Every structure is written in structure tokens, then in C-alpha cells.
Amino acid sequence: MQALTPADLLQLWEIGSEQTLIERSLLLLAKALPEQTPSSLAMLSIGDRDEMLLCLREYLFGTKLKNTAICPKCAEIVEWESSSRDMHLQPVPPLPANSVLEFVREDLSIKYRLPNSTDLLRVIRNSNSYIADPNKLLTDCIIDIQHNNQPVQVKNLDTETLQAFEEQISNDDPQADIGIMLNCPACSNEWEAKFDILSYLWTEIDVWATHLLHEIYLLASAFGWAEKDILNMSPQRRTMYVKLIQA
């Protein structure tokens, strides 16, 4: 991955402010992987994309994660720290990624690909059709179905087969669904919280950008320095100058 400068990250934050979380994630990865485009990265499976985002997060902010969750039983806010090193459930994928996989159940064979960001963006833009058909995202990933070497239509797949097929997809792409078991200190309730690297990383970038712009404002107002020159300073120098202003 290519290092992102503060100026790069600030520009991405500005551009991404009007995009969906999925589009923001692809924008970030494309900047860190200049040989790739958002469109090519959108073809990565959800798990592969999230693995790369987790790596990017480590480049930008390190491996320590500060988390909060609300207990579903008593509404207590639970805080804890974890390491992103423990969340790598699959290796960094090769690029580009266009793997065709196979699900076999007795005499039935389904050739398929894993769900990707393009699929999820289509769900967002056509939500009504996916609400009407809860299996549509799953069946969108099917390339070919054969039963005893004869073609089969998607509509002829029974519920049990679809459930087994969905389970195999989940096993193929474990990074796409990270769960963390939590225990509430107030009521001892245990539950599984989901970790979403998309929203976690963008929230961090948003907080970082807001803080950086505040520093730029203070330094530009006090010393008349240009934004470009302030961005080229190390975080330590910017912080020291801000402390001198506020002393």
C-alpha cells in the first residue's frame, strides 16, 4: 500500500463526505493502491475489501482499537480496547480478484462468486426489490446451476439448498462478518457485537480531519501560514505550535 499524506487524507475526507460508506471505502483503497480504480476494487469480495481496509487502518492509525457498544438488555455503554491484529480472518487478496467457486449438494452444482461492493451498492439503490426478495443478493452471485449436468433455474432452488449455499458463502468470506462477544459489566448480559471496519475507519478519519482543520485554522490565524505549509508539518510540530498559541 502507498502511504497517504495528511493532504491526501484530507482531500479524500472532503470528497467522500457526500458519498456512501461503500464508495468512501473504495475511494480510500484506490488512493492507497494507485494501480487500482474504485471500480476494480468494487469487484473484491466484501471480506477481501474489509481485510484491505483493516490493513489501511493499521497504516493510518495503528493496531489499537477503542470500541463502544450499547448493551441490548440494559442500555449500558460498554467500552473496551482490542487489537486489529486479532481481526485478520483471511489473507490479503491478490488483485484483481475474479474467483469462481462451486457449491455441491448431492447431484446439484452451483458455480458462483462472492458478494462484492458493486452488489451492495445495487442493493442500496434498488432497496425495494431486495426487500421484496430477501434471497436476491444471494442469487445475484450465482453464475450457473446444474443438476445431473442439466441447467436449473434459480427459482427452482428450495429453501434448504439456499440456506446451505448462504452458509458456504459465509465460510468462504469470513472477514465480511466479524463478531465480538461482549459481557455487560452492569447486568452481566452476553451478546455478540458486530465490528464494521467501514464505519469505524471513516469515523476515525472524520474526527482526525475535524481536529486537523481546527489546528490549521488556529495556526493560519496566528501566523498567517498557508494550509499547504501547515499540512507539511509533522503532527508533533503542529501540536507544539498550537500549545504555544494557547499558552
Backbone hydrogen bonds in HBPLUS format (Angstrom, degrees):
<---DONOR---> <-ACCEPTOR-->    atom                        ^
c    i                          cat <-CA-CA->   ^        H-A-AA   ^      H-
h    n   atom  resd res      DA  || num        DHA   H-A  angle D-A-AA Bond
n    s   type  num  typ     dist DA aas  dist angle  dist       angle   num
A0002-GLN N   A0032-ALA O   2.70 MM  30  4.72 176.7  1.70 146.3 147.2     1
A0008-ASP N   A0005-THR O   3.03 MM   3  5.02 115.0  2.47  96.9 112.6     2
A0009-LEU N   A0005-THR O   2.97 MM   4  6.28 167.1  1.99 161.9 163.9     3
A0010-LEU N   A0006-PRO O   2.89 MM   4  6.00 155.3  1.95 146.4 153.5     4
A0011-GLN N   A0007-ALA O   3.03 MM   4  6.15 154.3  2.10 143.0 149.6     5
A0012-LEU N   A0008-ASP O   2.94 MM   4  6.25 158.1  1.99 152.0 158.2     6
A0013-TRP N   A0009-LEU O   2.91 MM   4  6.08 154.8  1.97 145.1 152.1     7
A0014-GLU N   A0010-LEU O   3.04 MM   4  6.27 151.8  2.12 141.9 149.0     8
A0015-ILE N   A0011-GLN O   2.95 MM   4  6.22 165.1  1.98 153.8 157.3     9
A0016-GLY N   A0012-LEU O   2.79 MM   4  5.79 162.4  1.82 149.8 155.7    10
A0019-GLN N   A0016-GLY O   3.00 MM   3  5.05 168.4  2.02 115.2 116.5    11
A0024-ARG N   A0020-THR O   2.93 MM   4  6.21 156.6  1.99 153.1 160.2    12
A0025-SER N   A0021-LEU O   2.97 MM   4  6.18 157.1  2.02 147.2 152.8    13
A0026-LEU N   A0022-ILE O   3.13 MM   4  6.43 156.2  2.19 149.5 155.3    14
A0027-LEU N   A0023-GLU O   2.96 MM   4  6.15 149.9  2.06 144.4 153.1    15
A0028-LEU N   A0024-ARG O   2.94 MM   4  6.22 158.2  1.99 153.8 158.6    16
A0029-LEU N   A0025-SER O   3.05 MM   4  6.28 166.2  2.07 148.5 152.0    17
A0030-ALA N   A0026-LEU O   2.93 MM   4  6.00 155.5  1.99 144.0 150.9    18
A0031-LYS N   A0027-LEU O   3.14 MM   4  6.33 146.6  2.25 142.4 150.3    19
A0032-ALA N   A0028-LEU O   3.09 MM   4  6.40 151.7  2.18 147.0 154.9    20
A0033-LEU N   A0029-LEU O   2.78 MM   4  5.88 128.4  2.04 141.8 156.6    21
A0036-GLN N   A0033-LEU O   2.81 MM   3  5.62 166.7  1.83 133.7 137.6    22
A0041-LEU N   A0037-THR O   2.97 MM   4  6.20 164.6  1.99 160.6 165.2    23
A0042-ALA N   A0038-PRO O   2.91 MM   4  6.00 132.2  2.15 137.0 149.3    24
A0043-MET N   A0040-SER O   3.17 MM   3  5.55 157.9  2.22 106.5 113.3    25
A0044-LEU N   A0041-LEU O   3.09 MM   3  5.49 163.2  2.12 111.0 116.3    26
A0049-ARG N   A0045-SER O   2.87 MM   4  6.09 166.6  1.89 158.9 162.7    27
A0046-ILE N   A0115-PRO O   3.09 MM  69  6.33 139.8  2.25 153.6 150.2    28
A0050-ASP N   A0046-ILE O   2.91 MM   4  6.08 161.5  1.95 147.9 153.2    29
A0051-GLU N   A0047-GLY O   2.87 MM   4  6.06 146.0  1.99 143.9 153.4    30
A0052-MET N   A0048-ASP O   3.08 MM   4  6.35 155.3  2.15 147.3 153.0    31
A0053-LEU N   A0049-ARG O   2.94 MM   4  6.25 149.2  2.03 146.1 155.6    32
A0054-LEU N   A0050-ASP O   2.88 MM   4  6.04 148.5  1.98 141.6 149.7    33
A0055-CYS N   A0051-GLU O   3.07 MM   4  6.37 152.1  2.15 142.1 149.2    34
A0056-LEU N   A0052-MET O   2.92 MM   4  6.18 156.5  1.97 144.9 151.5    35
A0057-ARG N   A0053-LEU O   2.84 MM   4  6.05 154.0  1.91 146.4 153.5    36
A0058-GLU N   A0054-LEU O   3.12 MM   4  6.40 148.5  2.22 141.2 148.8    37
A0059-TYR N   A0055-CYS O   3.07 MM   4  6.45 148.1  2.17 145.8 154.6    38
A0060-LEU N   A0056-LEU O   2.99 MM   4  6.26 153.4  2.06 150.7 157.8    39
A0061-PHE N   A0057-ARG O   2.79 MM   4  5.80 174.3  1.79 158.2 160.3    40
A0062-GLY N   A0058-GLU O   3.04 MM   4  4.22 141.1  2.20 110.7 117.0    41
A0084-SER N   A0063-THR O   2.78 MM  21  5.03 162.8  1.81 145.5 151.5    42
A0065-LEU N   A0082-SER O   2.78 MM  17  5.16 165.8  1.80 159.1 156.3    43
A0082-SER N   A0065-LEU O   2.91 MM  17  5.16 153.8  1.98 144.6 152.7    44
A0067-ASN N   A0080-TRP O   2.82 MM  13  5.38 172.6  1.83 176.1 176.5    45
A0080-TRP N   A0067-ASN O   3.06 MM  13  5.38 156.7  2.12 139.5 143.7    46
A0069-ALA N   A0078-VAL O   2.86 MM   9  5.18 142.2  2.00 142.6 154.0    47
A0078-VAL N   A0069-ALA O   2.69 MM   9  5.18 173.1  1.69 167.4 168.5    48
A0071-CYS N   A0076-GLU O   2.82 MM   5  5.20 170.5  1.83 152.8 155.1    49
A0075-ALA N   A0071-CYS O   2.86 MM   4  4.67 141.5  2.01 134.5 140.6    50
A0086-ASP N   A0083-SER O   3.12 MM   3  5.80 154.3  2.19 115.4 121.2    51
A0087-MET N   A0084-SER O   2.95 MM   3  5.17 163.7  1.98 112.2 117.1    52
A0101-LEU N   A0112-TYR O   2.74 MM  11  5.31 166.1  1.76 167.3 167.0    53
A0112-TYR N   A0101-LEU O   2.92 MM  11  5.31 160.7  1.95 139.7 144.6    54
A0103-PHE N   A0110-ILE O   2.83 MM   7  5.01 159.6  1.87 145.3 152.3    55
A0110-ILE N   A0103-PHE O   2.79 MM   7  5.01 160.9  1.83 150.3 156.3    56
A0105-ARG N   A0108-LEU O   2.93 MM   3  5.12 162.2  1.96 145.3 150.7    57
A0108-LEU N   A0105-ARG O   2.90 MM   3  5.12 162.7  1.93 127.3 130.5    58
A0148-ASN N   A0107-ASP O   3.12 MM  41  5.58 156.6  2.17 152.3 150.8    59
A0109-SER N   A0146-GLN O   2.79 MM  37  5.19 160.4  1.83 160.0 164.6    60
A0146-GLN N   A0109-SER O   2.85 MM  37  5.19 162.0  1.88 154.5 160.0    61
A0111-LYS N   A0144-ASP O   2.81 MM  33  5.05 159.4  1.85 150.2 156.6    62
A0143-ILE N   A0111-LYS O   2.72 MM  32  5.33 165.3  1.74 144.5 147.1    63
A0144-ASP N   A0111-LYS O   3.22 MM  33  5.05 159.1  2.27 130.9 131.6    64
A0113-ARG N   A0141-CYS O   3.03 MM  28  5.40 152.8  2.10 146.2 154.7    65
A0119-ASP N   A0116-ASN O   3.13 MM   3  5.38 121.8  2.49 100.5 113.9    66
A0120-LEU N   A0116-ASN O   3.21 MM   4  6.63 157.0  2.26 147.8 153.9    67
A0121-LEU N   A0117-SER O   2.89 MM   4  6.11 155.7  1.95 151.7 157.9    68
A0122-ARG N   A0118-THR O   3.06 MM   4  6.24 150.4  2.15 141.4 149.3    69
A0123-VAL N   A0119-ASP O   2.97 MM   4  6.32 145.0  2.09 144.7 155.0    70
A0124-ILE N   A0120-LEU O   3.04 MM   4  6.35 155.4  2.10 145.7 151.3    71
A0125-ARG N   A0121-LEU O   3.03 MM   4  6.28 156.3  2.09 146.2 152.3    72
A0126-ASN N   A0122-ARG O   2.90 MM   4  5.92 133.1  2.12 141.2 152.8    73
A0130-TYR N   A0127-SER O   3.15 MM   3  5.24 123.3  2.48  97.7 112.1    74
A0131-ILE N   A0127-SER O   2.86 MM   4  6.10 144.3  1.99 152.2 163.1    75
A0132-ALA N   A0128-ASN O   2.96 MM   4  6.15 154.9  2.02 146.1 152.8    76
A0133-ASP N   A0129-SER O   3.18 MM   4  6.28 134.6  2.39 128.1 138.9    77
A0136-LYS N   A0133-ASP O   2.98 MM   3  5.42 167.4  2.00 123.8 126.3    78
A0139-THR N   A0135-ASN O   2.90 MM   4  6.16 166.1  1.92 160.8 164.8    79
A0140-ASP N   A0136-LYS O   2.82 MM   4  5.91 138.0  1.99 146.5 157.5    80
A0141-CYS N   A0138-LEU O   3.19 MM   3  5.71 152.0  2.27 109.1 116.6    81
A0142-ILE N   A0139-THR O   3.15 MM   3  5.31 164.5  2.18 107.4 112.2    82
A0152-VAL N   A0145-ILE O   3.05 MM   7  5.30 148.3  2.15 129.5 130.1    83
A0147-HIS N   A0150-GLN O   2.74 MM   3  5.11 161.5  1.78 145.6 149.8    84
A0150-GLN N   A0147-HIS O   3.00 MM   3  5.11 146.9  2.11 102.5 112.7    85
A0156-ASN N   A0153-GLN O   3.03 MM   3  5.58 157.7  2.08 114.7 121.8    86
A0157-LEU N   A0154-VAL O   3.04 MM   3  5.64 169.3  2.05 124.1 125.5    87
A0162-LEU N   A0158-ASP O   3.07 MM   4  6.38 160.9  2.11 154.3 160.1    88
A0163-GLN N   A0159-THR O   2.93 MM   4  6.16 153.0  2.00 150.7 157.9    89
A0164-ALA N   A0160-GLU O   3.08 MM   4  6.32 159.0  2.13 146.5 151.6    90
A0165-PHE N   A0161-THR O   2.86 MM   4  6.04 153.1  1.94 148.3 156.7    91
A0166-GLU N   A0162-LEU O   2.86 MM   4  6.04 155.7  1.92 145.2 151.5    92
A0167-GLU N   A0163-GLN O   3.02 MM   4  6.24 152.6  2.10 143.3 150.5    93
A0168-GLN N   A0164-ALA O   3.06 MM   4  6.34 151.3  2.14 143.0 150.1    94
A0169-ILE N   A0165-PHE O   3.08 MM   4  6.40 156.7  2.14 148.9 154.9    95
A0170-SER N   A0166-GLU O   3.04 MM   4  6.35 155.4  2.11 147.4 153.8    96
A0171-ASN N   A0167-GLU O   3.02 MM   4  6.32 151.8  2.11 145.2 152.8    97
A0172-ASP N   A0168-GLN O   2.88 MM   4  6.11 142.9  2.01 146.4 157.4    98
A0173-ASP N   A0169-ILE O   3.19 MM   4  6.35 132.2  2.43 142.0 152.8    99
A0176-ALA N   A0173-ASP O   3.09 MM   3  5.87 162.5  2.13 123.9 129.2   100
A0177-ASP N   A0174-PRO O   3.23 MM   3  5.93 171.4  2.24 120.0 122.5   101
A0195-PHE N   A0178-ILE O   2.92 MM  17  5.52 163.5  1.95 154.3 157.1   102
A0180-ILE N   A0193-ALA O   2.72 MM  13  5.16 158.4  1.76 152.8 160.5   103
A0193-ALA N   A0180-ILE O   2.82 MM  13  5.16 168.3  1.83 150.6 147.5   104
A0182-LEU N   A0191-TRP O   2.80 MM   9  5.51 170.6  1.81 169.7 172.8   105
A0191-TRP N   A0182-LEU O   3.11 MM   9  5.51 152.0  2.19 140.4 148.5   106
A0184-CYS N   A0189-ASN O   2.81 MM   5  5.18 165.5  1.84 151.6 156.3   107
A0188-SER N   A0184-CYS O   2.80 MM   4  4.75 136.8  1.99 136.1 143.2   108
A0200-TYR N   A0196-ASP O   3.04 MM   4  6.14 163.2  2.07 155.3 160.5   109
A0201-LEU N   A0197-ILE O   2.91 MM   4  5.72 169.0  1.93 142.8 146.6   110
A0202-TRP N   A0198-LEU O   3.10 MM   4  6.22 164.8  2.12 147.1 151.9   111
A0203-THR N   A0199-SER O   2.98 MM   4  5.96 153.2  2.05 142.4 149.5   112
A0204-GLU N   A0200-TYR O   3.12 MM   4  6.41 155.1  2.19 145.6 152.2   113
A0205-ILE N   A0201-LEU O   2.94 MM   4  6.26 157.9  1.99 151.1 157.3   114
A0206-ASP N   A0202-TRP O   2.86 MM   4  6.03 156.1  1.92 147.5 154.1   115
A0207-VAL N   A0203-THR O   3.00 MM   4  6.25 160.8  2.04 149.7 154.0   116
A0208-TRP N   A0204-GLU O   2.88 MM   4  6.05 163.8  1.91 151.5 156.7   117
A0209-ALA N   A0205-ILE O   2.81 MM   4  5.94 165.4  1.84 152.4 156.1   118
A0210-THR N   A0206-ASP O   3.04 MM   4  6.15 163.5  2.06 147.3 151.9   119
A0211-HIS N   A0207-VAL O   3.05 MM   4  6.22 160.4  2.09 148.4 153.6   120
A0212-LEU N   A0208-TRP O   2.87 MM   4  6.09 158.5  1.92 150.9 157.6   121
A0213-LEU N   A0209-ALA O   2.88 MM   4  6.06 164.1  1.91 154.0 157.6   122
A0214-HIS N   A0210-THR O   3.15 MM   4  6.31 148.1  2.26 139.1 147.5   123
A0215-GLU N   A0211-HIS O   3.06 MM   4  6.40 153.5  2.13 146.2 153.1   124
A0216-ILE N   A0212-LEU O   2.87 MM   4  6.19 159.4  1.91 153.6 159.6   125
A0217-TYR N   A0213-LEU O   2.92 MM   4  6.09 159.2  1.96 145.2 150.6   126
A0218-LEU N   A0214-HIS O   3.03 MM   4  6.30 162.6  2.06 149.5 153.5   127
A0219-LEU N   A0215-GLU O   2.93 MM   4  6.13 168.6  1.94 157.1 160.0   128
A0220-ALA N   A0216-ILE O   2.82 MM   4  5.83 161.4  1.85 151.5 157.4   129
A0221-SER N   A0217-TYR O   2.95 MM   4  5.96 157.8  2.00 144.6 151.1   130
A0222-ALA N   A0218-LEU O   2.98 MM   4  6.09 152.2  2.06 142.5 150.2   131
A0223-PHE N   A0219-LEU O   2.87 MM   4  5.76 164.3  1.90 147.5 152.2   132
A0224-GLY N   A0220-ALA O   2.80 MM   4  4.54 136.7  1.99 119.5 128.9   133
A0230-ILE N   A0226-ALA O   3.09 MM   4  6.43 156.1  2.15 153.3 160.5   134
A0231-LEU N   A0227-GLU O   2.88 MM   4  6.11 158.7  1.92 156.6 162.4   135
A0232-ASN N   A0228-LYS O   3.11 MM   4  6.32 137.3  2.30 138.9 149.8   136
A0233-MET N   A0230-ILE O   3.13 MM   3  5.36 154.8  2.20 104.4 112.2   137
A0237-ARG N   A0234-SER O   3.11 MM   3  5.36 119.6  2.49 103.3 117.0   138
A0238-ARG N   A0234-SER O   3.10 MM   4  6.43 167.0  2.11 160.1 163.6   139
A0239-THR N   A0235-PRO O   2.96 MM   4  6.08 164.1  1.98 148.5 153.1   140
A0240-MET N   A0236-GLN O   3.00 MM   4  6.21 154.6  2.07 143.5 150.4   141
A0241-TYR N   A0237-ARG O   2.96 MM   4  6.21 164.7  1.98 155.4 158.6   142
A0242-VAL N   A0238-ARG O   2.97 MM   4  6.21 158.1  2.02 151.3 157.5   143
A0243-LYS N   A0239-THR O   2.98 MM   4  6.23 155.5  2.04 147.2 153.7   144
A0244-LEU N   A0240-MET O   2.99 MM   4  6.31 148.1  2.10 146.2 154.9   145
A0245-ILE N   A0241-TYR O   3.03 MM   4  6.37 149.3  2.13 146.2 154.2   146
A0246-GLN N   A0242-VAL O   3.00 MM   4  6.27 156.3  2.06 149.7 156.2   147
A0247-ALA N   A0243-LYS O   2.93 MM   4  5.91 111.7  2.41 136.7 152.2   148
